Amino acid sequence: MPYSDNTAHPAFVAALKGMVDPGAAHTFLDCGVGAGWTAVLIRQACPEARITGLEIYAPYVLDTAKRAEVEAECGLYHHLYESMIVGRLGDFRAFLPEQASGSFDFVVFGDSLEHVARSEGEEALAAAQAVARRAVVAVVPSVRRIEGQDYALTQGTAFGNQHEAHLAHWWPKQLEALGGRAAGHGQFATVYVWENQRAVVYR
């Protein structure tokens, strides 16, 4: 669905609050906008945030009827974005030709990495670390082992959007191997942080 696991929202907001400067107009790139719920959470942590959105499914951004359908089902918060880019997750830097490395303070993935193949997700995370001055923050549904059984959050097409399907299931050890640090948990998802060498130390 074009929104994230709400049980992980408090951990996501707390992780951001630990890194933002109070009152600062930090810049964010939100990768995988959907309905825009991640922007709502960003504003809770950083009210003056300036947010750019990246969304692969053009009708969420451009189609009036589709936008109305999403808004009726789960709300629509695209007004919180300064600008919106339509493009793939894995090569988003191609859509920012005028932007040098370190062009955003934060790059965030709100339940979007599972919607692409793992190879594309890894490319997106690597690109995000080059673009983010301070940190990359991702909310990712993780595979969990319960009583000897592996459980992963599955999802198919929604709102006529094939990109809503989950294509990759991430084990915590896979994200940790890519440098991610678990910063909090929800019922179905974990918040991971990649702090940049240029980042401000947690206070």
Backbone as JSON, one array per atom type, in Angstrom:
{
  "sequence": "MPYSDNTAHPAFVAALKGMVDPGAAHTFLDCGVGAGWTAVLIRQACPEARITGLEIYAPYVLDTAKRAEVEAECGLYHHLYESMIVGRLGDFRAFLPEQASGSFDFVVFGDSLEHVARSEGEEALAAAQAVARRAVVAVVPSVRRIEGQDYALTQGTAFGNQHEAHLAHWWPKQLEALGGRAAGHGQFATVYVWENQRAVVYR",
  "N": [[0.84, -1.19, 0.0], [0.35, 2.4, -0.44], [1.53, 3.55, 1.88], [3.17, 3.43, 5.11], [4.2, 0.97, 7.65], [2.53, 1.69, 10.46], [3.22, 1.16, 13.08], [5.91, 1.43, 13.24], [6.35, 4.1, 13.02], [6.8, 5.87, 15.33], [9.47, 5.18, 16.03], [10.84, 5.89, 13.73], [10.43, 8.68, 13.64], [11.69, 9.36, 16.05], [14.35, 8.61, 15.49], [15.02, 10.49, 13.51], [14.68, 12.88, 14.95], [16.83, 12.69, 16.65], [18.9, 13.5, 15.09], [18.44, 15.9, 13.72], [18.78, 19.49, 13.66], [17.3, 21.61, 15.99], [14.73, 23.7, 14.83], [15.9, 24.07, 12.37], [15.9, 24.26, 8.76], [16.12, 21.66, 7.37], [17.07, 19.7, 4.49], [15.43, 17.15, 2.68], [15.3, 14.08, 0.87], [12.8, 12.1, -0.13], [12.42, 8.87, -0.86], [10.29, 7.06, -2.69], [7.43, 7.93, -2.51], [4.57, 7.42, -2.49], [1.54, 7.83, -0.85], [2.43, 9.92, 0.63], [2.87, 9.83, 3.37], [5.32, 9.64, 4.7], [6.36, 12.2, 4.58], [4.72, 13.53, 6.37], [5.62, 12.43, 8.78], [8.3, 13.25, 8.73], [7.96, 15.99, 9.03], [7.03, 16.04, 11.63], [9.32, 15.53, 13.05], [10.99, 17.51, 12.1], [9.88, 20.41, 11.69], [10.33, 22.53, 9.87], [11.23, 21.38, 7.59], [12.42, 20.93, 4.26], [11.26, 19.25, 1.59], [11.89, 16.96, -0.97], [10.33, 14.78, -3.24], [10.45, 11.42, -4.51], [8.94, 9.34, -6.79], [7.95, 6.37, -8.34], [5.59, 5.65, -9.65], [3.77, 7.24, -11.84], [0.94, 7.99, -12.0], [0.21, 8.41, -9.28], [1.19, 10.9, -8.86], [0.42, 12.51, -11.02], [-2.13, 11.86, -12.06], [-5.37, 12.81, -11.74], [-7.73, 11.37, -11.03], [-6.68, 8.98, -9.97], [-5.22, 9.99, -7.84], [-7.31, 10.99, -6.27], [-8.55, 8.58, -5.59], [-6.57, 7.35, -3.99], [-6.41, 9.25, -1.96], [-8.96, 9.07, -0.8], [-8.82, 6.54, 0.3], [-6.52, 6.41, 2.0], [-5.56, 8.93, 2.6], [-3.8, 11.84, 1.36], [-0.78, 13.48, 0.96], [0.78, 15.16, -0.58], [1.09, 17.88, -0.75], [2.96, 18.62, 1.07], [5.42, 18.51, -0.04], [8.15, 20.15, -1.64], [8.91, 19.71, -4.25], [8.43, 17.21, -6.82], [9.65, 14.21, -8.16], [9.42, 11.95, -10.83], [10.45, 8.72, -11.09], [12.72, 5.85, -11.08], [13.75, 3.96, -8.21], [16.36, 2.9, -7.97], [18.09, 4.37, -9.64], [18.03, 7.09, -8.94], [19.78, 9.23, -8.83], [20.24, 9.94, -11.42], [18.19, 11.58, -12.01], [18.81, 13.89, -10.86], [20.64, 15.77, -12.09], [21.79, 18.25, -11.73], [22.61, 18.26, -9.18], [25.15, 17.97, -6.83], [27.24, 15.57, -5.04], [26.18, 15.03, -1.7], [23.91, 16.64, -1.63], [21.52, 16.71, -0.24], [20.39, 16.94, 3.15], [19.31, 14.7, 4.41], [18.42, 11.44, 3.27], [15.61, 9.49, 2.81], [13.89, 6.35, 3.12], [10.82, 5.26, 3.16], [9.39, 2.46, 3.84], [9.95, 1.41, 1.2], [12.09, 0.06, 0.01], [11.54, -2.64, -0.15], [10.0, -2.88, -2.36], [11.39, -3.12, -4.67], [13.77, -5.07, -6.6], [16.37, -6.77, -4.78], [18.95, -6.11, -5.67], [18.56, -3.63, -6.91], [17.71, -2.2, -4.71], [20.04, -2.19, -3.17], [21.67, -0.66, -4.84], [20.28, 1.75, -4.68], [20.59, 2.4, -1.96], [23.38, 2.76, -1.83], [23.68, 4.96, -3.56], [22.18, 6.79, -2.13], [23.71, 7.19, 0.17], [25.8, 8.6, -0.91], [24.56, 10.92, -1.64], [23.4, 12.01, 0.67], [24.1, 14.35, 3.18], [24.04, 14.1, 5.95], [22.61, 11.71, 6.93], [21.2, 8.51, 6.02], [18.01, 7.19, 6.27], [15.94, 4.44, 6.78], [12.87, 2.7, 6.66], [12.16, -0.59, 6.93], [10.48, -3.54, 6.15], [11.24, -6.51, 7.81], [12.48, -9.85, 7.52], [11.48, -12.25, 9.84], [12.19, -14.7, 12.33], [10.13, -16.9, 13.89], [9.43, -19.14, 16.3], [10.86, -21.11, 14.9], [10.0, -20.73, 12.3], [10.16, -18.78, 9.29], [9.07, -15.51, 8.7], [7.72, -13.16, 6.46], [6.66, -9.95, 5.37], [4.27, -9.83, 2.98], [3.02, -8.56, -0.15], [0.84, -7.64, -2.81], [-0.16, -6.25, -6.0], [-1.62, -2.98, -5.77], [-4.14, -0.47, -5.9], [-4.09, -0.58, -8.66], [-1.43, -0.47, -9.21], [1.45, -1.95, -10.06], [3.89, -1.67, -8.88], [3.5, -1.65, -6.19], [3.78, -4.17, -5.22], [5.65, -6.45, -3.19], [8.95, -7.17, -3.77], [11.36, -7.92, -2.7], [12.67, -9.48, 0.18], [14.04, -8.61, 3.17], [16.6, -9.66, 5.29], [17.64, -8.83, 8.61], [20.46, -9.11, 8.93], [21.39, -8.71, 6.35], [20.95, -5.98, 5.81], [22.48, -4.9, 7.83], [24.99, -5.76, 6.98], [25.34, -4.05, 4.9], [25.95, -1.79, 6.18], [23.98, -0.63, 7.72], [22.38, 0.45, 10.75], [20.31, -0.76, 13.23], [17.75, 1.2, 14.52], [15.37, 1.22, 15.81], [12.11, -0.34, 16.24], [9.08, -1.54, 14.7], [5.94, -3.3, 14.62], [6.05, -4.81, 12.29], [8.19, -3.83, 10.87], [11.56, -2.47, 10.7], [13.59, 0.27, 11.69], [16.32, 1.6, 10.08], [19.55, 3.15, 10.16], [21.99, 4.92, 8.37], [24.74, 6.56, 9.05], [26.41, 9.37, 7.86], [29.85, 10.25, 7.29], [30.01, 12.95, 7.41], [28.05, 13.63, 9.1], [26.25, 15.12, 11.84], [26.99, 14.35, 15.2], [25.01, 12.17, 17.21], [22.96, 13.63, 19.71]],
  "CA": [[0.0, 0.0, 0.0], [1.18, 3.61, -0.54], [1.84, 4.12, 3.18], [4.09, 2.53, 5.8], [3.79, 0.31, 8.89], [2.44, 2.79, 11.43], [3.83, 0.83, 14.38], [7.32, 1.86, 13.19], [6.43, 5.55, 12.89], [7.48, 6.54, 16.45], [10.91, 4.93, 15.97], [11.34, 6.68, 12.61], [10.46, 10.08, 14.07], [12.72, 9.49, 17.08], [15.67, 8.56, 14.85], [15.26, 11.78, 12.87], [14.84, 13.91, 15.99], [18.17, 12.58, 17.21], [19.91, 13.99, 14.15], [18.17, 17.23, 13.17], [19.02, 20.66, 14.51], [16.01, 22.25, 16.27], [14.43, 24.93, 14.11], [16.6, 24.14, 11.08], [15.14, 23.87, 7.56], [16.89, 20.61, 6.72], [16.56, 19.21, 3.22], [15.18, 15.71, 2.66], [14.84, 13.4, -0.32], [11.96, 10.98, 0.25], [12.44, 7.92, -1.97], [9.12, 6.19, -2.64], [6.48, 8.82, -1.83], [3.24, 6.86, -2.26], [0.55, 8.83, -0.45], [3.11, 11.05, 1.28], [2.88, 9.72, 4.83], [6.65, 9.87, 5.24], [6.53, 13.65, 4.75], [4.04, 13.88, 7.63], [6.51, 12.04, 9.87], [9.47, 14.13, 8.67], [7.57, 17.28, 9.59], [6.93, 15.89, 13.08], [10.68, 15.61, 13.58], [11.65, 18.72, 11.61], [8.75, 21.18, 11.15], [10.72, 23.43, 8.78], [11.87, 20.56, 6.55], [12.18, 21.13, 2.82], [11.22, 17.85, 1.16], [11.73, 16.58, -2.37], [9.83, 13.42, -3.31], [10.72, 10.57, -5.67], [7.88, 8.34, -6.9], [8.05, 5.68, -9.62], [4.27, 5.47, -10.27], [3.35, 8.58, -12.26], [-0.45, 8.35, -11.66], [0.11, 8.95, -7.92], [1.62, 12.3, -8.89], [-0.12, 13.28, -12.14], [-3.48, 11.45, -12.46], [-6.32, 13.35, -10.77], [-8.62, 10.32, -10.55], [-5.92, 8.06, -9.12], [-4.91, 10.72, -6.6], [-8.54, 11.03, -5.48], [-8.75, 7.24, -5.07], [-5.63, 7.16, -2.9], [-6.77, 10.15, -0.87], [-10.14, 8.54, -0.13], [-8.47, 5.31, 1.01], [-5.49, 6.52, 3.04], [-5.05, 10.3, 2.72], [-2.79, 12.23, 0.38], [-0.05, 14.57, 1.61], [1.78, 15.66, -1.53], [1.28, 19.32, -0.56], [4.08, 18.84, 1.98], [6.66, 18.42, -0.82], [8.5, 21.3, -2.46], [8.94, 19.25, -5.63], [8.24, 15.78, -6.97], [10.33, 13.61, -9.3], [8.93, 10.62, -11.2], [11.58, 7.94, -11.53], [13.05, 4.61, -10.38], [14.49, 4.07, -6.96], [17.76, 2.52, -8.08], [18.95, 5.33, -10.35], [17.47, 8.42, -8.72], [20.77, 10.29, -9.05], [20.13, 10.37, -12.81], [17.15, 12.61, -12.09], [19.32, 15.07, -10.15], [21.92, 16.07, -12.76], [22.38, 19.5, -11.26], [22.93, 18.11, -7.78], [26.43, 17.32, -6.51], [27.18, 14.71, -3.86], [25.88, 15.79, -0.5], [22.95, 17.68, -1.99], [20.44, 16.72, 0.73], [20.84, 16.58, 4.5], [18.85, 13.33, 4.7], [17.67, 10.66, 2.29], [14.79, 8.54, 3.57], [13.12, 5.32, 2.42], [9.72, 4.86, 4.04], [8.77, 1.24, 3.32], [10.04, 1.38, -0.27], [13.14, -0.84, -0.48], [11.01, -3.97, -0.42], [9.23, -2.84, -3.6], [12.29, -3.31, -5.81], [14.68, -6.19, -6.43], [17.4, -6.45, -3.8], [20.08, -5.45, -6.33], [18.21, -2.22, -7.08], [17.7, -1.61, -3.38], [21.43, -1.96, -2.78], [22.12, 0.49, -5.63], [19.63, 2.95, -4.13], [21.23, 2.73, -0.68], [24.72, 3.29, -2.11], [23.51, 6.3, -4.1], [21.68, 7.65, -1.06], [24.81, 7.55, 1.06], [26.6, 9.62, -1.59], [23.77, 12.15, -1.76], [23.03, 12.53, 1.99], [25.16, 14.96, 3.98], [24.0, 13.66, 7.34], [22.26, 10.3, 7.15], [20.15, 7.8, 5.3], [17.12, 6.52, 7.23], [15.03, 3.57, 6.04], [11.95, 1.8, 7.35], [12.2, -1.78, 6.08], [9.93, -4.79, 6.69], [12.3, -7.5, 7.89], [12.15, -11.26, 7.73], [11.67, -12.61, 11.25], [12.03, -16.12, 12.63], [9.29, -17.09, 15.06], [9.23, -20.57, 16.58], [11.46, -21.92, 13.85], [9.46, -20.4, 10.98], [10.5, -17.46, 8.77], [7.89, -14.74, 8.3], [8.01, -11.93, 5.74], [5.46, -9.21, 5.02], [4.07, -9.92, 1.54], [2.01, -7.65, -0.69], [0.72, -7.65, -4.26], [-0.56, -5.0, -6.64], [-2.65, -2.21, -5.09], [-4.53, 0.73, -6.64], [-3.68, -0.75, -10.04], [-0.01, -0.16, -9.29], [2.25, -3.16, -9.89], [5.06, -1.36, -8.06], [3.17, -1.84, -4.77], [4.13, -5.54, -4.85], [6.94, -6.65, -2.54], [9.84, -7.99, -4.6], [12.53, -8.35, -1.92], [12.52, -9.65, 1.63], [15.35, -8.29, 3.74], [17.0, -10.12, 6.61], [18.42, -7.81, 9.31], [21.9, -9.24, 8.7], [21.7, -8.17, 5.03], [21.02, -4.53, 5.94], [23.64, -4.62, 8.67], [26.18, -5.96, 6.15], [25.45, -2.86, 4.06], [26.31, -0.66, 7.04], [22.83, -0.1, 8.45], [22.27, 0.21, 12.2], [18.92, -0.76, 13.68], [17.52, 2.31, 15.44], [14.06, 1.07, 16.43], [11.3, -1.38, 15.61], [7.63, -1.58, 14.77], [5.47, -4.68, 14.64], [6.43, -5.5, 11.06], [9.33, -3.18, 10.2], [12.67, -1.95, 11.5], [14.18, 1.52, 11.23], [17.78, 1.51, 9.96], [20.23, 4.43, 9.94], [23.35, 4.97, 7.87], [25.23, 7.9, 9.35], [27.49, 9.8, 6.99], [31.02, 10.81, 7.98], [29.79, 14.38, 7.57], [26.87, 13.82, 9.92], [26.37, 15.61, 13.21], [26.92, 13.25, 16.14], [23.78, 12.13, 18.01], [23.03, 14.34, 20.97]],
  "C": [[0.89, 1.25, 0.0], [1.37, 4.33, 0.78], [2.61, 3.05, 3.96], [3.47, 1.91, 7.05], [3.75, 1.34, 10.0], [3.01, 2.45, 12.79], [5.31, 1.21, 14.41], [7.46, 3.37, 13.13], [7.12, 6.24, 14.07], [9.0, 6.36, 16.41], [11.55, 5.75, 14.85], [11.47, 8.14, 13.01], [11.55, 10.3, 15.12], [14.12, 9.48, 16.49], [16.0, 9.89, 14.2], [15.48, 12.89, 13.9], [16.23, 13.88, 16.6], [19.25, 13.16, 16.33], [19.67, 15.41, 13.63], [18.53, 18.31, 14.18], [17.68, 21.35, 14.74], [15.86, 23.56, 15.51], [15.06, 25.03, 12.74], [15.69, 23.68, 9.94], [15.96, 22.84, 6.79], [16.24, 20.17, 5.42], [16.51, 17.68, 3.23], [14.84, 15.28, 1.24], [14.09, 12.16, 0.16], [11.81, 10.05, -0.94], [11.29, 6.92, -1.84], [7.98, 6.88, -1.91], [5.16, 8.14, -1.51], [2.25, 7.96, -1.95], [1.17, 10.04, 0.25], [3.16, 10.99, 2.79], [4.26, 9.98, 5.42], [6.91, 11.35, 5.45], [5.85, 14.14, 6.03], [4.96, 13.6, 8.81], [7.76, 12.92, 9.9], [9.15, 15.46, 9.32], [7.38, 17.21, 11.11], [8.3, 16.04, 13.73], [11.35, 16.93, 13.24], [10.59, 19.59, 10.92], [9.09, 22.07, 9.96], [11.36, 22.69, 7.6], [11.46, 20.99, 5.15], [12.34, 19.78, 2.14], [11.02, 17.74, -0.35], [11.3, 15.11, -2.4], [10.23, 12.72, -4.59], [9.68, 9.46, -5.69], [7.93, 7.71, -8.29], [6.72, 5.65, -10.37], [3.67, 6.83, -10.59], [1.9, 8.92, -11.9], [-0.63, 8.87, -10.24], [0.4, 10.44, -7.9], [0.8, 13.11, -9.88], [-1.59, 13.01, -12.47], [-4.49, 11.88, -11.4], [-7.23, 12.28, -10.19], [-7.91, 9.36, -9.61], [-5.58, 8.73, -7.79], [-6.13, 10.78, -5.69], [-8.83, 9.67, -4.85], [-7.85, 6.97, -3.87], [-6.02, 8.01, -1.7], [-7.97, 9.62, -0.09], [-9.81, 7.32, 0.73], [-7.53, 5.56, 2.18], [-4.94, 7.94, 3.22], [-3.98, 10.57, 1.68], [-2.11, 13.5, 0.88], [1.04, 15.15, 0.71], [2.01, 17.16, -1.4], [2.46, 19.63, 0.36], [5.44, 18.82, 1.26], [6.89, 19.71, -1.61], [8.51, 20.94, -3.94], [8.82, 17.74, -5.65], [8.93, 15.31, -8.25], [9.7, 12.25, -9.57], [10.1, 9.83, -11.76], [11.81, 6.72, -10.67], [13.88, 4.88, -9.15], [15.99, 3.89, -7.17], [18.65, 3.53, -8.76], [18.47, 6.76, -10.15], [18.48, 9.54, -8.95], [20.73, 10.79, -10.5], [19.1, 11.48, -12.98], [17.58, 13.89, -11.38], [20.63, 15.52, -10.79], [22.59, 17.32, -12.26], [22.87, 19.4, -9.82], [24.28, 17.39, -7.62], [26.22, 16.37, -5.33], [26.95, 15.57, -2.63], [24.85, 16.87, -0.73], [21.73, 17.74, -1.09], [21.04, 16.42, 2.11], [20.51, 15.12, 4.8], [18.2, 12.73, 3.46], [16.91, 9.59, 3.06], [14.06, 7.58, 2.63], [12.04, 4.85, 3.38], [8.99, 3.66, 3.46], [8.79, 1.22, 1.79], [11.08, 0.4, -0.79], [12.62, -2.23, -0.81], [10.23, -4.03, -1.74], [10.09, -2.97, -4.85], [13.16, -4.54, -5.55], [15.82, -5.8, -5.49], [18.59, -5.73, -4.44], [19.8, -3.96, -6.54], [18.17, -1.5, -5.74], [19.11, -1.29, -2.89], [22.02, -0.77, -3.55], [21.55, 1.79, -5.06], [20.28, 3.37, -2.82], [22.62, 3.31, -0.89], [24.63, 4.71, -2.64], [23.06, 7.26, -3.01], [22.79, 8.1, -0.13], [25.73, 8.59, 0.42], [25.9, 10.96, -1.6], [23.53, 12.81, -0.39], [24.23, 13.11, 2.73], [25.2, 14.37, 5.38], [23.7, 12.17, 7.5], [21.23, 9.82, 6.16], [19.33, 7.07, 6.36], [16.09, 5.72, 6.44], [14.15, 2.77, 6.99], [11.78, 0.59, 6.44], [11.51, -2.96, 6.78], [11.01, -5.87, 6.68], [11.73, -8.89, 8.04], [12.43, -11.58, 9.2], [11.44, -14.1, 11.43], [11.27, -16.25, 13.95], [9.0, -18.58, 15.19], [9.68, -21.44, 15.41], [10.96, -21.65, 12.45], [9.86, -18.98, 10.59], [9.25, -16.76, 8.28], [8.34, -13.45, 7.61], [6.68, -11.28, 5.36], [5.32, -9.21, 3.49], [2.97, -8.95, 1.1], [2.02, -7.72, -2.21], [0.37, -6.27, -4.8], [-1.66, -4.31, -5.84], [-2.9, -0.93, -5.88], [-4.12, 0.65, -8.12], [-2.21, -0.52, -10.28], [0.81, -1.41, -9.02], [3.47, -2.92, -9.01], [4.78, -1.46, -6.56], [3.54, -3.25, -4.3], [5.51, -5.58, -4.18], [7.78, -7.62, -3.36], [11.04, -8.53, -3.83], [12.16, -8.46, -0.45], [13.9, -9.53, 2.25], [15.52, -8.92, 5.12], [17.78, -8.99, 7.29], [19.91, -7.88, 9.01], [22.3, -8.69, 7.33], [21.83, -6.65, 5.08], [22.2, -4.12, 6.81], [24.94, -4.79, 7.88], [26.41, -4.78, 5.21], [25.72, -1.6, 4.88], [25.18, -0.07, 7.84], [22.87, -0.46, 9.93], [20.8, 0.29, 12.59], [18.72, 0.3, 14.75], [16.16, 2.23, 16.13], [13.23, 0.09, 15.63], [9.82, -1.05, 15.69], [7.22, -3.04, 14.8], [5.99, -5.47, 13.45], [7.72, -4.97, 10.43], [10.35, -2.68, 11.2], [13.19, -0.67, 10.86], [15.7, 1.37, 11.24], [18.35, 2.89, 9.63], [21.63, 4.17, 9.41], [23.85, 6.38, 8.09], [26.44, 8.22, 8.48], [28.64, 10.33, 7.83], [30.85, 12.3, 8.24], [28.65, 14.69, 8.54], [27.21, 14.41, 11.29], [26.19, 14.43, 14.15], [25.6, 13.33, 16.91], [23.99, 12.88, 19.32], [22.22, 13.6, 22.01]]
}
